Amino acid sequence: MSHRRTSRPPRAVLALAALGLALVTGCASAPKSDPAQMTPADQLTAWDKETRSRAHYDLGVDHLGRGQIAHALREFLAANEYEPADPWIHLGLGECYRRKSLYEDAERHLLRAIELKPHFQTAQLNLSALYAHMQRFDDSALWSQKLIDDPTYPAPWRAYTNLGWAHYRLGRSDEARKAFETALEYDPGFWPAHLNLGILEAEAGSKLEAIDHFEKVLANDPGPFAEAEARYRMGELFVSLGNRGRAVEQFAAAAENPSGGQWGKKSQDYLKLLQ
């Protein structure tokens, strides 16, 4: 049975360096034919299903944006009860499970989203990032390359950055560097590519070049966790260069960051060594 469609107003939600969520309507599944076997959701009209699904979905996106993962998951699961064939709901579920480190569940929902919408670029990007979390770097590279090869993909710098990270973790430094540099050709201010290039340059012994990339990370408002990482890595480089004052400055800034996570803690520990 056909039913009226409405567009969902876009609202960006940030996930991993290359992850995101937006609001788009999906397709409702066909109701069961036997009323005795129908759940309360099955007995609703298609329009009612979409309306209720949208309400739960929008709440899920809002919770996800606030970092309230358990609440977001509950809402996406409720939305899925009404529209189990909506790829955007599966995208949301995938992101919730990823943030809860339930990677197999996240993979299942992202693959389902792509099954329902084969050219679902956001789900493909999220899947490439998920596989990096799962240490499945060959698979991460595969899905990143799919996006790079897609001429309709509007943000190739994100896919190149994911591809570069996969190459880096597979020990392919030259390929990784090329991918990160290509990402910056598309978007010179894309901080994840600068962060990763800084790591490469530091490992190669190019300390000043690495510091330059980390400073560009800070200049592009990366968020507190990435800022703390960039500052910690700069602090290490300044120590190796014999510049104790600059090192203390970076470690102190990272240590004072309430959302710096492990990088803030490591900076606190390093400061104690320098005192």
C-alpha positions, 0 to 999 in steps of 0.5 A: 500500500502506498503512502504519503512521503515527507522529507525530514529536515537535515540535521548533522550528527558527528560520529568518527573522523568520517562518520555522520548521520542525517535525517531522511525518510525511509520505506515502511515494510508491508503489514502481515496479512493475518490480523491474528498474527499482527503486532500493534505496530502492524495494525497501524496504517503506513502513514501512522508508522512513518509518523511514529518512526520519524518521532522516535528517529528524530529523538534518537538523532538528538540524543546521539548528538548529545552523546546520550547513547543508551537513550539514542539506541532505545529510540532507534530501536523503537523507530525500527519497530515501525519501519524496519526497512528504513536504511537511515534507522539502521545507520543510526543503530550502527552508530549507537552500537559502534559507540558502545563498542558492540562492533558486530552489531554495528556491522550488521546494521550498516551492512543492512543499511547498504543492502536496503540502499546500495549506494548509501555513501554515508553508511559506506563511509561509516563501515570503513571507519568501523572496520578500522576500529575492528582492526580489519584494515583490508576491509576498511581500505576496500570500502574507502576505495569504493567511495573514492571510485564513486564520482558522485561522492561529495566528500572524497577527502574523508574516504582518502583519510580513512584509506590512508589510516588503513594503509598506515596500520598495514605498514604501507607508509608511502601509500598512507602519505599519498592518501592523506596528502590527496585528502588535503588537496581536496580540503586543506583544513581537514584536521584528521588528515593533518593529525595522521600526517603529523604522526607519519612525519614524527615517525619518519623523524621530520619533527618540525614538519610534524609539529606544523601538521599538529598546529594545523589540527589545533587551528581547525577546531578538532574538538577536545579529544583530538586537541589533547592528542595533538598537544600531547604529540607536540609536547613529545616532539618539543621534548626531543628538540630540547625545548622544555618550555614549549613542551610543558606548555603543550602538556599543561594545555592537554592536561587541563582539558576536561575531555582530553581522555587518555591524552589528558592523562598521559600529559599529566603523567609527562608533566610529572616527569618534567617537574 
